[in-house]
Amino acid sequence: MTKEQMKEILDRVLTWPPKRQEDAARVLSEMEEQDASPYTLTDSQVEEVGRRRADFVAGRERYATDEEMAALWKKCGL
């Protein structure tokens, strides 16, 4: 994306309703904060997240039940 294309988008944002502009500002601020974070995933971690998400969608993975989580916390002494 060129700077001119980005400017066109940002100019359009200024025509949006105030609430929508606030949403856009919040998202952009969060992106900026993420870039400044010392915590980042490696490429292999990003791949692993993608694989696990795909497995979940395909039904090969599932969320733990409340009971399973309670048992885990109990086992950990929490």
C-alpha positions as CSV (number, residue, x, y, z in Angstrom):
1,M,0.0,0.0,0.0
2,T,1.4,3.4,-0.9
3,K,1.4,6.4,1.3
4,E,-1.2,8.0,-1.0
5,Q,-3.5,5.1,-0.6
6,M,-3.2,5.2,3.1
7,K,-3.9,8.9,3.1
8,E,-7.0,8.4,1.1
9,I,-8.3,5.8,3.6
10,L,-7.5,8.0,6.6
11,D,-9.3,10.9,4.8
12,R,-12.4,8.7,4.4
13,V,-12.2,7.8,8.1
14,L,-12.6,11.4,9.0
15,T,-16.0,11.3,7.3
16,W,-17.2,8.4,9.4
17,P,-19.5,8.9,12.4
18,P,-17.7,9.8,15.6
19,K,-18.1,6.4,17.3
20,R,-16.7,4.6,14.2
21,Q,-13.7,7.1,14.2
22,E,-13.1,6.2,17.9
23,D,-13.1,2.5,17.0
24,A,-10.6,3.1,14.2
25,A,-8.4,5.2,16.5
26,R,-8.5,2.5,19.2
27,V,-7.5,-0.3,16.8
28,L,-4.6,1.8,15.4
29,S,-3.5,2.6,18.9
30,E,-3.5,-1.0,19.9
31,M,-1.5,-1.9,16.8
32,E,1.0,0.7,17.7
33,E,1.3,-0.7,21.3
34,Q,1.7,-4.2,19.9
35,D,4.6,-3.1,17.8
36,A,6.3,-1.6,20.9
37,S,5.8,-4.8,22.9
38,P,8.9,-6.8,23.8
39,Y,6.7,-9.9,23.5
40,T,6.5,-11.3,20.0
41,L,5.9,-14.7,18.4
42,T,8.5,-16.4,16.4
43,D,7.6,-17.5,12.8
44,S,7.4,-21.1,14.0
45,Q,5.0,-20.1,16.9
46,V,2.8,-18.2,14.4
47,E,2.7,-21.3,12.2
48,E,1.8,-23.4,15.3
49,V,-1.1,-21.1,16.2
50,G,-2.3,-21.3,12.6
51,R,-2.1,-25.1,12.7
52,R,-4.0,-25.3,16.0
53,R,-6.7,-22.9,14.8
54,A,-7.1,-25.0,11.6
55,D,-7.3,-28.2,13.7
56,F,-10.0,-26.6,15.9
57,V,-12.1,-25.6,13.0
58,A,-11.7,-29.1,11.5
59,G,-12.8,-30.6,14.8
60,R,-9.5,-32.2,15.6
61,E,-9.1,-30.0,18.7
62,R,-11.6,-28.8,21.3
63,Y,-11.8,-26.5,24.2
64,A,-11.3,-28.0,27.7
65,T,-14.6,-28.3,29.6
66,D,-15.1,-26.3,32.8
67,E,-14.7,-29.6,34.7
68,E,-11.4,-30.3,33.0
69,M,-10.1,-26.8,33.8
70,A,-11.2,-27.1,37.5
71,A,-9.4,-30.4,37.8
72,L,-6.2,-28.8,36.3
73,W,-6.3,-25.8,38.6
74,K,-6.9,-28.2,41.6
75,K,-3.9,-30.3,40.5
76,C,-1.8,-27.1,40.3
77,G,-2.9,-26.2,43.8
78,L,-4.9,-23.2,42.7
